[in-house]
Amino acid sequence: MTRTTNIAKLAVALALFLGCGPGVAYAQEAPDVAARAWALTDIRSGEVLAGEHVSERLPMASTTKIMVALVALREADLEEEATVSEEAASFATPAYSNVGLLAGDTLSVRELLMATLVASGDDAAYALAEHLGEGSTRRFVEEMNREAAAFGLEDTRFENPVGFDARDQYSSAGDLARMTRLAMGYPEFREMVSTDYATITTQHREIELVSTNDLLFTYPPATGVKTGTTPAAGPSLVASAEDENESYVSVILDAREDRFAASIRVLEHGFATYDRKNLVLRDERYASAGVPYRRDEKVDLVAKENVSGLVGGDSEIGREVKILKDLPGSARPGTELGEVVVTVDGVQVGKSPLVARNGYDEASLWERVWYTVVGISSRGVG
């Protein structure tokens, strides 16, 4: 892909300087990433494009807060006010990642979520969990686990809302990528995780927030998402980036190298290796079907919608046409009479209805009789 700014090129050059290898030479070969697990996925389709140990259950530190955001965005009024408890404020000490909340501080749910996602405030996450759990952090964590199960995240479980190391606090690179894709469906989440600096306000003072995600300052295609570090999880990062019509999520768990440089390398692999192309074009003919009771007439079937997909240099593209077994007696232009299903390397990436280009009228009684007579004659009688 072509970069549209010189700054972006400088960011990639920085990643190369830090030991990331040749930027556009990956083509088909996945990058070498020093991490316990990693994954690269397409945001639009959710397809896993590259990775290692994608399904391994591992500690995930503060990337946990992506699920906190999902629950909050699904269930909460972002403008309602919440009061910070003594327990939540106890996390505003140097031992924790915090934004300095005090017991009795009053903020909106939106501001607590900003502090949770931008500055990774453990104090803000606990205050948010208590508020949305009706005073019970445990109740909120149970809701996080219900959401994970509902989303089919089989390698994910939570024991606390911030990602502290615990036996039953784990996820996988694949699940975190899926979790992020779901969260990216909310405009509020996209806005928050792409914010580098912000200010929140209590009844007494303003609190400045600075993103913990260095990619927002060094890598222009970056659009988020969340850092995480604990003794068991190691340095971890869920990152997203977008350029033109492509967007990717990379997940690095327990990095054994600079997690930001590794994430740039993984994301650049996506941009260098794949193109998003229209694999089915709207109004293009993909099949024809015989008109009922008219042997010599056919109706052209055209795609109702574009279907796009990520395509690599050696990708195999399949288009399977399915036509209704029993066509209606008449059809107007635009009547759905089938569909075309598109696959890339055997994986379905989308489908489009096939509709009649011109339509046709219902056959007359004479046409039906003649169709039957000719059919019997062609098979022979006796």
C-alpha atoms as a printed R data frame, in Angstrom:
    type eleno elety resid chain resno       x       y       z
1   ATOM     1    CA   MET     A     1   0.000   0.000   0.000
2   ATOM     2    CA   THR     A     2   1.161   3.560  -0.548
3   ATOM     3    CA   ARG     A     3   1.620   5.839   2.445
4   ATOM     4    CA   THR     A     4   0.131   9.276   2.121
5   ATOM     5    CA   THR     A     5   2.486  11.156   4.452
6   ATOM     6    CA   ASN     A     6   6.201  11.381   4.969
7   ATOM     7    CA   ILE     A     7   5.589  11.085   8.714
8   ATOM     8    CA   ALA     A     8   4.223   7.592   8.233
9   ATOM     9    CA   LYS     A     9   7.346   6.629   6.352
10  ATOM    10    CA   LEU     A    10   9.477   7.955   9.190
11  ATOM    11    CA   ALA     A    11   7.511   5.877  11.696
12  ATOM    12    CA   VAL     A    12   8.063   2.735   9.675
13  ATOM    13    CA   ALA     A    13  11.739   3.603   9.328
14  ATOM    14    CA   LEU     A    14  11.942   3.930  13.102
15  ATOM    15    CA   ALA     A    15  10.478   0.454  13.469
16  ATOM    16    CA   LEU     A    16  13.045  -0.890  11.041
17  ATOM    17    CA   PHE     A    17  15.828   0.828  12.958
18  ATOM    18    CA   LEU     A    18  14.632  -0.937  16.110
19  ATOM    19    CA   GLY     A    19  15.165  -4.276  14.413
20  ATOM    20    CA   CYS     A    20  11.936  -4.914  12.564
21  ATOM    21    CA   GLY     A    21  13.382  -6.112   9.273
22  ATOM    22    CA   PRO     A    22  12.637  -4.920   5.715
23  ATOM    23    CA   GLY     A    23   9.343  -3.036   5.624
24  ATOM    24    CA   VAL     A    24   7.732  -3.993   2.321
25  ATOM    25    CA   ALA     A    25   9.630  -7.192   1.664
26  ATOM    26    CA   TYR     A    26   7.356  -9.434   3.706
27  ATOM    27    CA   ALA     A    27   4.932 -10.002   0.854
28  ATOM    28    CA   GLN     A    28   3.809 -13.544   1.722
29  ATOM    29    CA   GLU     A    29   6.108 -14.434   4.634
30  ATOM    30    CA   ALA     A    30   4.827 -13.644   8.129
31  ATOM    31    CA   PRO     A    31   7.080 -11.503  10.311
32  ATOM    32    CA   ASP     A    32   9.226 -12.981  13.037
33  ATOM    33    CA   VAL     A    33   7.802 -11.764  16.364
34  ATOM    34    CA   ALA     A    34   9.471 -12.403  19.706
35  ATOM    35    CA   ALA     A    35   6.415 -12.902  21.891
36  ATOM    36    CA   ARG     A    36   4.639 -15.688  23.688
37  ATOM    37    CA   ALA     A    37   1.680 -15.270  21.310
38  ATOM    38    CA   TRP     A    38   0.638 -12.866  18.598
39  ATOM    39    CA   ALA     A    39  -1.995 -12.411  15.911
40  ATOM    40    CA   LEU     A    40  -2.855 -10.204  12.957
41  ATOM    41    CA   THR     A    41  -6.529  -9.952  11.970
42  ATOM    42    CA   ASP     A    42  -8.623  -8.030   9.491
43  ATOM    43    CA   ILE     A    43 -11.020  -5.742  11.378
44  ATOM    44    CA   ARG     A    44 -13.725  -5.928   8.727
45  ATOM    45    CA   SER     A    45 -13.967  -9.719   8.425
46  ATOM    46    CA   GLY     A    46 -12.295 -10.866  11.629
47  ATOM    47    CA   GLU     A    47 -10.120 -13.260   9.633
48  ATOM    48    CA   VAL     A    48  -6.834 -14.273  11.271
49  ATOM    49    CA   LEU     A    49  -4.155 -13.468   8.709
50  ATOM    50    CA   ALA     A    50  -1.011 -14.453  10.611
51  ATOM    51    CA   GLY     A    51   0.121 -15.334  14.099
52  ATOM    52    CA   GLU     A    52   1.568 -17.864  16.504
53  ATOM    53    CA   HIS     A    53  -0.105 -19.589  19.471
54  ATOM    54    CA   VAL     A    54  -3.252 -17.643  18.601
55  ATOM    55    CA   SER     A    55  -5.518 -19.729  20.855
56  ATOM    56    CA   GLU     A    56  -3.191 -20.168  23.826
57  ATOM    57    CA   ARG     A    57  -4.716 -18.999  27.117
58  ATOM    58    CA   LEU     A    58  -2.446 -16.392  28.669
59  ATOM    59    CA   PRO     A    59  -2.544 -13.543  31.191
60  ATOM    60    CA   MET     A    60  -3.586 -10.357  29.371
61  ATOM    61    CA   ALA     A    61  -3.032  -7.547  31.895
62  ATOM    62    CA   SER     A    62  -4.857  -4.283  31.143
63  ATOM    63    CA   THR     A    63  -6.067  -5.397  27.726
64  ATOM    64    CA   THR     A    64  -8.853  -6.699  30.004
65  ATOM    65    CA   LYS     A    65 -10.237  -3.163  29.872
66  ATOM    66    CA   ILE     A    66 -11.428  -3.727  26.311
67  ATOM    67    CA   MET     A    67 -14.138  -5.987  27.742
68  ATOM    68    CA   VAL     A    68 -14.861  -3.442  30.472
69  ATOM    69    CA   ALA     A    69 -15.569  -0.975  27.685
70  ATOM    70    CA   LEU     A    70 -17.742  -3.460  25.784
71  ATOM    71    CA   VAL     A    71 -19.961  -4.059  28.819
72  ATOM    72    CA   ALA     A    72 -20.160  -0.348  29.608
73  ATOM    73    CA   LEU     A    73 -21.010   0.643  26.042
74  ATOM    74    CA   ARG     A    74 -23.702  -2.036  25.778
75  ATOM    75    CA   GLU     A    75 -25.379  -1.368  29.095
76  ATOM    76    CA   ALA     A    76 -24.603   2.095  30.494
77  ATOM    77    CA   ASP     A    77 -25.714   5.654  29.974
78  ATOM    78    CA   LEU     A    78 -22.389   7.359  29.339
79  ATOM    79    CA   GLU     A    79 -23.655  10.660  30.707
80  ATOM    80    CA   GLU     A    80 -24.793   9.410  34.106
81  ATOM    81    CA   GLU     A    81 -22.640  10.339  37.079
82  ATOM    82    CA   ALA     A    82 -20.638   7.947  39.249
83  ATOM    83    CA   THR     A    83 -18.958   8.558  42.590
84  ATOM    84    CA   VAL     A    84 -15.536   7.113  43.347
85  ATOM    85    CA   SER     A    85 -15.532   4.861  46.415
86  ATOM    86    CA   GLU     A    86 -12.802   4.451  49.024
87  ATOM    87    CA   GLU     A    87 -11.925   1.050  47.539
88  ATOM    88    CA   ALA     A    88 -11.625   2.378  43.985
89  ATOM    89    CA   ALA     A    89  -9.537   5.329  45.187
90  ATOM    90    CA   SER     A    90  -7.175   2.914  46.956
91  ATOM    91    CA   PHE     A    91  -5.829   1.970  43.517
92  ATOM    92    CA   ALA     A    92  -4.617   5.547  42.961
93  ATOM    93    CA   THR     A    93  -1.149   4.770  44.306
94  ATOM    94    CA   PRO     A    94   2.201   4.283  42.532
95  ATOM    95    CA   ALA     A    95   1.836   0.508  42.758
96  ATOM    96    CA   TYR     A    96  -0.931   0.708  40.154
97  ATOM    97    CA   SER     A    97  -1.571   2.399  36.833
98  ATOM    98    CA   ASN     A    98  -3.859   5.230  37.910
99  ATOM    99    CA   VAL     A    99  -5.143   8.718  37.152
100 ATOM   100    CA   GLY     A   100  -5.235   9.955  40.737
101 ATOM   101    CA   LEU     A   101  -8.917   9.637  41.615
102 ATOM   102    CA   LEU     A   102  -9.968  10.479  45.171
103 ATOM   103    CA   ALA     A   103 -12.774   9.021  47.239
104 ATOM   104    CA   GLY     A   104 -15.857  11.145  46.669
105 ATOM   105    CA   ASP     A   105 -14.843  12.342  43.204
106 ATOM   106    CA   THR     A   106 -17.823  12.523  40.862
107 ATOM   107    CA   LEU     A   107 -17.388  11.931  37.136
108 ATOM   108    CA   SER     A   108 -19.517  10.742  34.244
109 ATOM   109    CA   VAL     A   109 -19.375   7.153  33.085
110 ATOM   110    CA   ARG     A   110 -17.899   8.498  29.843
111 ATOM   111    CA   GLU     A   111 -15.040  10.178  31.729
112 ATOM   112    CA   LEU     A   112 -14.322   7.059  33.787
113 ATOM   113    CA   LEU     A   113 -14.237   5.036  30.576
114 ATOM   114    CA   MET     A   114 -11.882   7.579  29.005
115 ATOM   115    CA   ALA     A   115  -9.562   7.310  32.002
116 ATOM   116    CA   THR     A   116  -9.755   3.514  31.784
117 ATOM   117    CA   LEU     A   117  -8.936   3.268  28.084
118 ATOM   118    CA   VAL     A   118  -6.659   6.255  27.440
119 ATOM   119    CA   ALA     A   119  -4.502   6.333  30.584
120 ATOM   120    CA   SER     A   120  -5.250   2.749  31.726
121 ATOM   121    CA   GLY     A   121  -6.407   3.926  35.129
122 ATOM   122    CA   ASP     A   122  -6.991   0.995  37.467
123 ATOM   123    CA   ASP     A   123  -8.742   3.362  39.869
124 ATOM   124    CA   ALA     A   124 -11.106   4.485  37.084
125 ATOM   125    CA   ALA     A   125 -11.777   0.892  36.002
126 ATOM   126    CA   TYR     A   126 -12.670  -0.150  39.545
127 ATOM   127    CA   ALA     A   127 -14.903   2.900  40.000
128 ATOM   128    CA   LEU     A   128 -16.620   2.065  36.733
129 ATOM   129    CA   ALA     A   129 -17.043  -1.617  37.646
130 ATOM   130    CA   GLU     A   130 -18.512  -0.723  41.042
131 ATOM   131    CA   HIS     A   131 -20.932   1.775  39.549
132 ATOM   132    CA   LEU     A   132 -22.159  -0.512  36.765
133 ATOM   133    CA   GLY     A   133 -22.190  -3.509  39.103
134 ATOM   134    CA   GLU     A   134 -24.553  -1.631  41.451
135 ATOM   135    CA   GLY     A   135 -21.867  -1.437  44.090
136 ATOM   136    CA   SER     A   136 -20.383  -4.882  43.434
137 ATOM   137    CA   THR     A   137 -17.227  -5.338  41.386
138 ATOM   138    CA   ARG     A   138 -17.860  -9.091  41.477
139 ATOM   139    CA   ARG     A   139 -21.272  -8.603  39.844
140 ATOM   140    CA   PHE     A   140 -19.675  -6.560  37.057
141 ATOM   141    CA   VAL     A   141 -16.976  -9.196  36.465
142 ATOM   142    CA   GLU     A   142 -19.697 -11.855  36.204
143 ATOM   143    CA   GLU     A   143 -21.294  -9.730  33.489
144 ATOM   144    CA   MET     A   144 -17.937  -9.547  31.694
145 ATOM   145    CA   ASN     A   145 -17.802 -13.352  31.712
146 ATOM   146    CA   ARG     A   146 -21.377 -13.620  30.428
147 ATOM   147    CA   GLU     A   147 -20.517 -11.278  27.584
148 ATOM   148    CA   ALA     A   148 -17.402 -13.287  26.741
149 ATOM   149    CA   ALA     A   149 -19.480 -16.475  26.587
150 ATOM   150    CA   ALA     A   150 -22.156 -14.791  24.467
151 ATOM   151    CA   PHE     A   151 -19.516 -13.617  22.008
152 ATOM   152    CA   GLY     A   152 -18.055 -17.127  21.754
153 ATOM   153    CA   LEU     A   153 -14.732 -16.175  23.358
154 ATOM   154    CA   GLU     A   154 -13.896 -19.677  24.517
155 ATOM   155    CA   ASP     A   155 -10.352 -18.864  25.647
156 ATOM   156    CA   THR     A   156 -11.278 -15.901  27.853
157 ATOM   157    CA   ARG     A   157 -12.212 -15.578  31.508
158 ATOM   158    CA   PHE     A   158 -12.114 -12.697  33.978
159 ATOM   159    CA   GLU     A   159 -11.604 -12.512  37.721
160 ATOM   160    CA   ASN     A   160 -11.117  -8.740  38.043
161 ATOM   161    CA   PRO     A   161 -11.831  -5.687  35.845
162 ATOM   162    CA   VAL     A   162  -8.260  -4.461  35.390
163 ATOM   163    CA   GLY     A   163  -6.201  -7.498  34.437
164 ATOM   164    CA   PHE     A   164  -4.338  -8.224  37.650
165 ATOM   165    CA   ASP     A   165  -2.641 -11.611  37.463
166 ATOM   166    CA   ALA     A   166  -4.974 -14.353  38.722
167 ATOM   167    CA   ARG     A   167  -5.546 -18.008  37.974
168 ATOM   168    CA   ASP     A   168  -8.891 -17.397  36.279
169 ATOM   169    CA   GLN     A   169  -7.875 -14.206  34.457
170 ATOM   170    CA   TYR     A   170  -6.803 -15.106  30.939
171 ATOM   171    CA   SER     A   171  -7.462 -14.632  27.259
172 ATOM   172    CA   SER     A   172  -5.803 -15.452  23.938
173 ATOM   173    CA   ALA     A   173  -4.462 -13.409  21.066
174 ATOM   174    CA   GLY     A   174  -7.347 -14.587  18.900
175 ATOM   175    CA   ASP     A   175 -10.010 -13.766  21.483
176 ATOM   176    CA   LEU     A   176  -8.542 -10.325  22.158
177 ATOM   177    CA   ALA     A   177  -8.604  -9.587  18.429
178 ATOM   178    CA   ARG     A   178 -12.268 -10.638  18.241
179 ATOM   179    CA   MET     A   179 -13.053  -8.643  21.365
180 ATOM   180    CA   THR     A   180 -11.439  -5.575  19.834
181 ATOM   181    CA   ARG     A   181 -13.332  -6.002  16.575
182 ATOM   182    CA   LEU     A   182 -16.604  -6.037  18.526
183 ATOM   183    CA   ALA     A   183 -15.606  -2.966  20.512
184 ATOM   184    CA   MET     A   184 -14.594  -1.134  17.337
185 ATOM   185    CA   GLY     A   185 -18.231  -1.359  16.303
186 ATOM   186    CA   TYR     A   186 -18.937   1.426  18.808
187 ATOM   187    CA   PRO     A   187 -17.997   4.942  17.632
188 ATOM   188    CA   GLU     A   188 -17.364   5.968  21.247
189 ATOM   189    CA   PHE     A   189 -14.789   3.203  21.675
190 ATOM   190    CA   ARG     A   190 -13.031   4.094  18.430
191 ATOM   191    CA   GLU     A   191 -12.844   7.720  19.508
192 ATOM   192    CA   MET     A   192 -11.509   6.953  22.987
193 ATOM   193    CA   VAL     A   193  -8.796   4.463  22.023
194 ATOM   194    CA   SER     A   194  -7.526   6.797  19.297
195 ATOM   195    CA   THR     A   195  -7.203   9.733  21.731
196 ATOM   196    CA   ASP     A   196  -3.670  10.749  22.675
197 ATOM   197    CA   TYR     A   197  -4.468  13.514  25.171
198 ATOM   198    CA   ALA     A   198  -7.695  14.287  27.018
199 ATOM   199    CA   THR     A   199  -9.012  16.046  30.110
200 ATOM   200    CA   ILE     A   200 -11.627  14.819  32.564
201 ATOM   201    CA   THR     A   201 -13.202  16.869  35.335
202 ATOM   202    CA   THR     A   202 -14.293  16.110  38.879
203 ATOM   203    CA   GLN     A   203 -16.234  18.565  41.023
204 ATOM   204    CA   HIS     A   204 -12.903  19.861  42.367
205 ATOM   205    CA   ARG     A   205 -10.288  19.688  39.624
206 ATOM   206    CA   GLU     A   206  -9.245  18.738  36.116
207 ATOM   207    CA   ILE     A   207  -7.255  15.555  35.417
208 ATOM   208    CA   GLU     A   208  -5.032  15.334  32.358
209 ATOM   209    CA   LEU     A   209  -4.946  11.996  30.530
210 ATOM   210    CA   VAL     A   210  -2.097  10.803  28.316
211 ATOM   211    CA   SER     A   211  -2.424   7.638  26.257
212 ATOM   212    CA   THR     A   212  -0.201   4.716  27.223
213 ATOM   213    CA   ASN     A   213  -0.204   3.591  23.578
214 ATOM   214    CA   ASP     A   214   2.980   5.024  22.068
215 ATOM   215    CA   LEU     A   215   1.827   4.114  18.557
216 ATOM   216    CA   LEU     A   216  -0.586   7.041  18.631
217 ATOM   217    CA   PHE     A   217   2.441   9.346  18.810
218 ATOM   218    CA   THR     A   218   4.854   7.539  16.461
219 ATOM   219    CA   TYR     A   219   2.837   5.607  13.862
220 ATOM   220    CA   PRO     A   220   0.288   7.723  11.942
221 ATOM   221    CA   PRO     A   221  -1.879   4.812  10.691
222 ATOM   222    CA   ALA     A   222  -2.513   3.789  14.339
223 ATOM   223    CA   THR     A   223  -6.112   4.033  15.558
224 ATOM   224    CA   GLY     A   224  -5.787   2.414  19.033
225 ATOM   225    CA   VAL     A   225  -6.173   0.251  21.143
226 ATOM   226    CA   LYS     A   226  -4.833  -0.844  24.576
227 ATOM   227    CA   THR     A   227  -1.587  -1.575  26.394
228 ATOM   228    CA   GLY     A   228  -1.113  -4.022  29.249
229 ATOM   229    CA   THR     A   229   1.742  -5.078  31.530
230 ATOM   230    CA   THR     A   230   1.903  -7.324  34.611
231 ATOM   231    CA   PRO     A   231   4.586  -9.687  35.905
232 ATOM   232    CA   ALA     A   232   2.809 -12.740  34.467
233 ATOM   233    CA   ALA     A   233   1.531 -11.124  31.254
234 ATOM   234    CA   GLY     A   234   4.700  -9.255  30.368
235 ATOM   235    CA   PRO     A   235   4.556  -6.244  28.030
236 ATOM   236    CA   SER     A   236   1.476  -6.718  25.847
237 ATOM   237    CA   LEU     A   237  -0.337  -4.600  23.289
238 ATOM   238    CA   VAL     A   238  -3.511  -4.749  21.249
239 ATOM   239    CA   ALA     A   239  -3.040  -2.289  18.381
240 ATOM   240    CA   SER     A   240  -5.104  -1.213  15.406
241 ATOM   241    CA   ALA     A   241  -4.241   0.702  12.268
242 ATOM   242    CA   GLU     A   242  -6.017   1.911   9.146
243 ATOM   243    CA   ASP     A   243  -4.767   3.083   5.785
244 ATOM   244    CA   GLU     A   244  -7.095   3.859   2.884
245 ATOM   245    CA   ASN     A   245  -9.589   0.948   2.773
246 ATOM   246    CA   GLU     A   246  -7.644  -1.513   4.926
247 ATOM   247    CA   SER     A   247  -7.763  -1.868   8.710
248 ATOM   248    CA   TYR     A   248  -6.066  -4.398  10.963
249 ATOM   249    CA   VAL     A   249  -5.751  -5.436  14.596
250 ATOM   250    CA   SER     A   250  -2.501  -6.839  15.944
251 ATOM   251    CA   VAL     A   251  -2.177  -8.544  19.320
252 ATOM   252    CA   ILE     A   252   1.177  -9.044  21.044
253 ATOM   253    CA   LEU     A   253   1.157 -11.004  24.328
254 ATOM   254    CA   ASP     A   254   4.235 -11.185  26.555
255 ATOM   255    CA   ALA     A   255   6.601  -9.447  24.142
256 ATOM   256    CA   ARG     A   256  10.279 -10.379  24.323
257 ATOM   257    CA   GLU     A   257  11.132  -7.310  22.247
258 ATOM   258    CA   ASP     A   258   9.804  -3.756  22.035
259 ATOM   259    CA   ARG     A   259   6.050  -4.315  21.784
260 ATOM   260    CA   PHE     A   260   5.422  -1.121  19.811
261 ATOM   261    CA   ALA     A   261   8.056  -1.861  17.163
262 ATOM   262    CA   ALA     A   262   6.784  -5.445  16.919
263 ATOM   263    CA   SER     A   263   3.223  -4.198  16.453
264 ATOM   264    CA   ILE     A   264   4.279  -1.846  13.660
265 ATOM   265    CA   ARG     A   265   6.001  -4.745  11.946
266 ATOM   266    CA   VAL     A   266   2.910  -6.955  12.229
267 ATOM   267    CA   LEU     A   267   0.571  -4.218  11.005
268 ATOM   268    CA   GLU     A   268   2.894  -3.354   8.129
269 ATOM   269    CA   HIS     A   269   2.836  -7.009   7.117
270 ATOM   270    CA   GLY     A   270  -0.899  -6.637   6.648
271 ATOM   271    CA   PHE     A   271  -0.609  -3.469   4.580
272 ATOM   272    CA   ALA     A   272   2.233  -4.898   2.461
273 ATOM   273    CA   THR     A   273   0.718  -8.328   1.854
274 ATOM   274    CA   TYR     A   274  -2.978  -7.671   1.256
275 ATOM   275    CA   ASP     A   275  -5.217  -5.487  -0.854
276 ATOM   276    CA   ARG     A   276  -8.910  -5.006  -0.273
277 ATOM   277    CA   LYS     A   277 -10.645  -5.455  -3.619
278 ATOM   278    CA   ASN     A   278 -14.187  -5.653  -4.871
279 ATOM   279    CA   LEU     A   279 -14.601  -9.326  -5.692
280 ATOM   280    CA   VAL     A   280 -18.216  -8.946  -6.778
281 ATOM   281    CA   LEU     A   281 -19.403  -5.793  -8.523
282 ATOM   282    CA   ARG     A   282 -22.886  -4.371  -8.169
283 ATOM   283    CA   ASP     A   283 -24.992  -4.676 -11.365
284 ATOM   284    CA   GLU     A   284 -22.475  -7.110 -12.880
285 ATOM   285    CA   ARG     A   285 -23.979 -10.294 -14.401
286 ATOM   286    CA   TYR     A   286 -22.945 -13.491 -12.603
287 ATOM   287    CA   ALA     A   287 -25.505 -15.992 -13.876
288 ATOM   288    CA   SER     A   288 -28.656 -16.438 -15.897
289 ATOM   289    CA   ALA     A   289 -31.750 -18.514 -15.225
290 ATOM   290    CA   GLY     A   290 -34.398 -20.022 -17.463
291 ATOM   291    CA   VAL     A   291 -37.716 -18.184 -17.395
292 ATOM   292    CA   PRO     A   292 -40.520 -20.493 -16.181
293 ATOM   293    CA   TYR     A   293 -42.445 -22.162 -19.074
294 ATOM   294    CA   ARG     A   294 -40.275 -20.474 -21.720
295 ATOM   295    CA   ARG     A   295 -37.556 -22.796 -22.946
296 ATOM   296    CA   ASP     A   296 -35.672 -20.267 -25.042
297 ATOM   297    CA   GLU     A   297 -35.786 -17.339 -22.634
298 ATOM   298    CA   LYS     A   298 -33.376 -16.528 -19.863
299 ATOM   299    CA   VAL     A   299 -33.164 -13.765 -17.303
300 ATOM   300    CA   ASP     A   300 -29.796 -12.256 -16.414
301 ATOM   301    CA   LEU     A   301 -28.955 -12.298 -12.703
302 ATOM   302    CA   VAL     A   302 -26.858  -9.366 -11.507
303 ATOM   303    CA   ALA     A   303 -25.287  -8.639  -8.120
304 ATOM   304    CA   LYS     A   304 -27.318  -6.399  -5.860
305 ATOM   305    CA   GLU     A   305 -24.273  -5.358  -3.783
306 ATOM   306    CA   ASN     A   306 -20.509  -5.098  -3.971
307 ATOM   307    CA   VAL     A   307 -18.576  -7.742  -2.063
308 ATOM   308    CA   SER     A   308 -15.037  -6.899  -1.025
309 ATOM   309    CA   GLY     A   309 -12.309  -9.020   0.498
310 ATOM   310    CA   LEU     A   310  -8.642  -9.034   1.384
311 ATOM   311    CA   VAL     A   311  -6.592 -10.639  -1.346
312 ATOM   312    CA   GLY     A   312  -2.932 -11.632  -1.260
313 ATOM   313    CA   GLY     A   313  -0.702 -12.249  -4.248
314 ATOM   314    CA   ASP     A   314  -1.533 -15.957  -4.508
315 ATOM   315    CA   SER     A   315  -5.051 -15.949  -3.061
316 ATOM   316    CA   GLU     A   316  -7.639 -18.212  -4.677
317 ATOM   317    CA   ILE     A   317 -10.959 -16.459  -5.200
318 ATOM   318    CA   GLY     A   318 -14.146 -18.493  -5.488
319 ATOM   319    CA   ARG     A   319 -17.622 -17.332  -6.507
320 ATOM   320    CA   GLU     A   320 -20.381 -19.892  -5.981
321 ATOM   321    CA   VAL     A   321 -23.702 -19.061  -7.612
322 ATOM   322    CA   LYS     A   322 -26.901 -20.350  -6.020
323 ATOM   323    CA   ILE     A   323 -30.188 -19.942  -7.913
324 ATOM   324    CA   LEU     A   324 -33.636 -20.492  -6.433
325 ATOM   325    CA   LYS     A   325 -34.805 -24.016  -7.183
326 ATOM   326    CA   ASP     A   326 -38.342 -22.828  -7.992
327 ATOM   327    CA   LEU     A   327 -38.373 -19.417  -9.623
328 ATOM   328    CA   PRO     A   328 -41.514 -17.299  -9.164
329 ATOM   329    CA   GLY     A   329 -44.013 -17.174 -12.016
330 ATOM   330    CA   SER     A   330 -43.143 -13.524 -12.626
331 ATOM   331    CA   ALA     A   331 -40.364 -11.217 -11.532
332 ATOM   332    CA   ARG     A   332 -39.794  -7.499 -11.657
333 ATOM   333    CA   PRO     A   333 -36.363  -5.971 -12.250
334 ATOM   334    CA   GLY     A   334 -34.555  -6.279  -8.924
335 ATOM   335    CA   THR     A   335 -36.389  -9.382  -7.703
336 ATOM   336    CA   GLU     A   336 -34.013 -11.627  -5.734
337 ATOM   337    CA   LEU     A   337 -33.600 -14.959  -7.506
338 ATOM   338    CA   GLY     A   338 -30.385 -16.280  -5.972
339 ATOM   339    CA   GLU     A   339 -27.054 -15.270  -4.479
340 ATOM   340    CA   VAL     A   340 -23.343 -15.355  -5.164
341 ATOM   341    CA   VAL     A   341 -21.097 -16.477  -2.286
342 ATOM   342    CA   VAL     A   342 -17.486 -15.288  -2.343
343 ATOM   343    CA   THR     A   343 -14.551 -17.131  -0.783
344 ATOM   344    CA   VAL     A   344 -10.869 -16.271  -0.514
345 ATOM   345    CA   ASP     A   345  -8.617 -19.280   0.017
346 ATOM   346    CA   GLY     A   346 -11.651 -21.322   0.986
347 ATOM   347    CA   VAL     A   347 -12.925 -18.871   3.623
348 ATOM   348    CA   GLN     A   348 -16.235 -17.109   2.998
349 ATOM   349    CA   VAL     A   349 -15.747 -13.341   2.962
350 ATOM   350    CA   GLY     A   350 -19.210 -12.232   1.864
351 ATOM   351    CA   LYS     A   351 -22.152 -12.733  -0.397
352 ATOM   352    CA   SER     A   352 -24.566 -10.721  -2.486
353 ATOM   353    CA   PRO     A   353 -28.128 -11.372  -3.594
354 ATOM   354    CA   LEU     A   354 -28.544 -11.975  -7.324
355 ATOM   355    CA   VAL     A   355 -31.465 -10.067  -8.785
356 ATOM   356    CA   ALA     A   356 -33.264 -10.072 -12.114
357 ATOM   357    CA   ARG     A   357 -31.850  -7.470 -14.459
358 ATOM   358    CA   ASN     A   358 -34.976  -6.999 -16.585
359 ATOM   359    CA   GLY     A   359 -37.631  -9.216 -15.039
360 ATOM   360    CA   TYR     A   360 -40.291 -11.261 -16.838
361 ATOM   361    CA   ASP     A   361 -44.075 -11.686 -16.974
362 ATOM   362    CA   GLU     A   362 -46.032 -14.728 -15.849
363 ATOM   363    CA   ALA     A   363 -46.555 -17.308 -18.586
364 ATOM   364    CA   SER     A   364 -49.999 -17.471 -20.205
365 ATOM   365    CA   LEU     A   365 -52.151 -20.623 -20.082
366 ATOM   366    CA   TRP     A   366 -51.233 -21.358 -23.695
367 ATOM   367    CA   GLU     A   367 -47.491 -21.057 -22.937
368 ATOM   368    CA   ARG     A   368 -47.856 -23.464 -20.011
369 ATOM   369    CA   VAL     A   369 -49.745 -26.002 -22.116
370 ATOM   370    CA   TRP     A   370 -47.268 -25.742 -24.994
371 ATOM   371    CA   TYR     A   371 -44.313 -26.109 -22.577
372 ATOM   372    CA   THR     A   372 -45.858 -29.318 -21.218
373 ATOM   373    CA   VAL     A   373 -46.667 -30.744 -24.665
374 ATOM   374    CA   VAL     A   374 -43.179 -30.079 -25.995
375 ATOM   375    CA   GLY     A   375 -41.702 -31.627 -22.869
376 ATOM   376    CA   ILE     A   376 -43.733 -34.816 -23.300
377 ATOM   377    CA   SER     A   377 -42.883 -34.982 -27.014
378 ATOM   378    CA   SER     A   378 -39.162 -34.627 -26.357
379 ATOM   379    CA   ARG     A   379 -39.209 -37.550 -23.922
380 ATOM   380    CA   GLY     A   380 -41.262 -39.730 -26.258
381 ATOM   381    CA   VAL     A   381 -44.542 -41.513 -25.566
382 ATOM   382    CA   GLY     A   382 -45.207 -45.276 -25.417
